[in-house]
Amino acid sequence: MFTIAVGFVFVSLISEKEWPLYISLATGLAGLLSNFISSKIAWAWFKLGELMNMVFPKIILTVVFYLFLFPIALLSRIGSKDPMKLKKGYASYYSDRTTQFKKEDFVKTW
């Protein structure tokens, strides 16, 4: 109950309205005076949390995909010519490296 009451106080400070203070006071008093009302408010709070848990991850993942990953994938396709060798005509997916390694290459590998 205390978290909900403090949250409404912050909403009141940000929005400069009076009604969140009244809700904060009512929620705080209900939580202190009645176990029945307190349990009902807690039940509603947890149901709201479950609803947000079903909706918000999908929205956040969709936004991350279309704002970050999709443009990077498009730029990668435009700027490269088959880096994974997926097109036909390759005898093997492996590529040979003809690099001479020195002692310094193994000192700080990461």
GIMO-V170673 format. One record per helix or strand of 3 or more residues. SS is the DSSP state (H for helix, E for strand). FROM is the first residue (numbers start at 1). LEN is the number of residues. If there is no record, write none. Layout:
ss;from;len
SS;FROM;LEN
SS;FROM;LEN
//
This chain:
ss;from;len
H;2;14
H;19;15
H;35;45
H;103;4
//
